[in-house]
Amino acid sequence: MSSEPAGGQIITTTPSATIMASSQLAGSSTPSTTTTTSTTVAAEIVGSTVAGIKETMKTLITTPTARTTTTTSMATPSTTTISSVSSTAAISSSLANDPTKQSVADLSSSLQHFGIVDYCVFVLMLIICAAIGFYFGFIEKKQKKKGQKGSATEQRRGSEALDYLVGGRKMKVFPVSLSLVASFVSGISLLGTSTEIYVYGTQYAFILITLALSGVISWYVFLPVFCNLQLTSTYEYLEMRFDRRLRFFGSVMFLLISLLWMPISIYVPALTFNQVTGIDLFTIIPVVCVICTFYTCIGGIKGVIWTDVLQSFIMIGSMGFVIIKGTVDLGGMGVVYDRNLESGRIQAPEFTFDPTVRMGFFAVFVGGTMLKIQHTCIIQPAVQRFLSLPGMKEVKKCLIIFIIGLVFILGMCIYMGLLAYAHYYDCDPITTKLAQAKDQIVPLYVMQIAGSYPGLAGLFVAGVFSAALSSLSTALNSLSGVLLKDFIEPYRKTPLTERQTAFGLRAIVVVFGMSSMAMVKVVQKLGMVMQLSTTVGSMTAGPLFGMFTVGMTMPFVKTESVLAGCISASVLMGYIAVRSQIDAALGLLRFPTKPVSIDGCPYSFDMSHVVNSTLTGIPPPETAPHAFHHLSFLWYTGLGAATTVVVSLLATFYFGRQDSSEVNPNLIIPKLRRFLKPYKYSSVPVDLDKNAKEMESLNHKENDTTQE
């Protein structure tokens, strides 16, 4: 994968020995500050290198007995200060190209030993997922029909969509909670979060605090409204509160974010599989997509949720093993902490008001909170799962378990990033090209510490694929609901039959599953996955967040005002995303990374390639000006939402205010309903009456069935 993350936030790896070699071997005229040691220290380095070579001949990979410390500090993206104990570039070059060492290509090939047991573990996971989908699509459905046979009550219209999309609103708390965790912690989070910690340090780890904040806001603001209305598509709310234009606008934005995000979720596990097996990305991707599409298509929300439960346990088990074994191999958590502290990776967010600082205090805690709110209680996949529960009591229990589980798993991802650096503290595999992409750091690490144990590498790969499959299946199921409810049913003169509904939902899943597979090649060129997914999502997530915020908290704002706010926010966020990507491609935007070292590598690698990549990675100071579109990617959702709200409020001066008595109080958050004027029930929208009648009919049917 390219080293240019989304939002123009380029990651640069600058080992001291490499930069020193670039200035002397390549004849660079770029000034650098280099502190050299005496000849005695140089002799000691050569001596330790010889000892390392001898040890390397005994085993495939060893930890060098002596290491040299490299410290790199970057005050600004264009200023690099280097302090190294290596005496000359010639020494570094000889360390990298020693013919007595195993080459990086041979080492990479030797690590790709995915055995028969590993393949069996991986294939077994896919088979079980397909079997779960088959059970809920055929066996459970057949049993349900058999139980209803002979009943005089006719099947209620719309029950097919209700069962397929929200499980008849009878799902249990624990499986839904695990499903939310599994779908939220995608392969992007699993590998991307660890890579983020490895490259930039622990500043992003403080995002865990924002999960608790977002949970509290969800509890009191958004979820009570959604659960009271008992919707199937989140965007039905926009038509109830405003009109069909807003519903259409919101649905289109969700489709856009899903189409851009799903290929990313597929690409991540394919990277892992490629790292551990050597099998081409585009050989495994079609297999995984077909299986995921199959069990999502036939199993519906029940199949998706119960496969998520299985995948959650696989994910936690695989990560837990890697963490325990990796920590023991290094000598304990103290060693992990010390090595990361020495490199400057243990760091809190920088307290600054500058929005262009990548991980500033306010970017993490304010921007991060708005980002997580949008993901946990606004977007369709999350709301759809909450609405599969019987009532608000169950929803609140689910939310608590969801937040706790999410903090736990993301905490594991963060620790894995620290663990990977502690292992590679003196030989960075990104610099030496042992890892072909930054997001392959964790799979490479797993193969080195656990590859010799049959089945363990397969378990980890199954865990990564489990995270990705759960997210992909969730997105596909949600897309089918949005398209059916927002694009098909509202524009038909006659209602869909149950057979037409069933066919339409499954056809949508198949079409979008195959299209996601086709778009992976585009994703491959775009950058580091965690920032890329955040950037892509925030282009549409911010305006959507703002739309629902205005709808639920500002009953005096009219449809035209909100529409003006959404369009303005979408244009602004599109401009920022495109401009930041252009600056990233031109090398005008980069952020300081944490130091790495290659002084202790027990294998040889191409030093000239490292020199050239380092030389081209440092832009002149005058080519990196600060600009508004260089703001941190964590601000994207917050900026989009704030723009929507502010422009909507300003537009009320032109379009006028709406009479709050015309707004159904059920569409406003509970804490504000006391301030509304008495509601004019004669102006209830048709959809609200229809929804209430359907719910009443369902309740009567359930009561009749119970009595029988």
Order of alpha helices (4+ residues) and beta strands (2+ residues): beta-alpha-alpha-beta-beta-alpha-beta-alpha-alpha-alpha-alpha-alpha-alpha-alpha-alpha-alpha-alpha-alpha-alpha-alpha-alpha-alpha-alpha-alpha-alpha-alpha-alpha-alpha-alpha-beta-beta-alpha-alpha-alpha
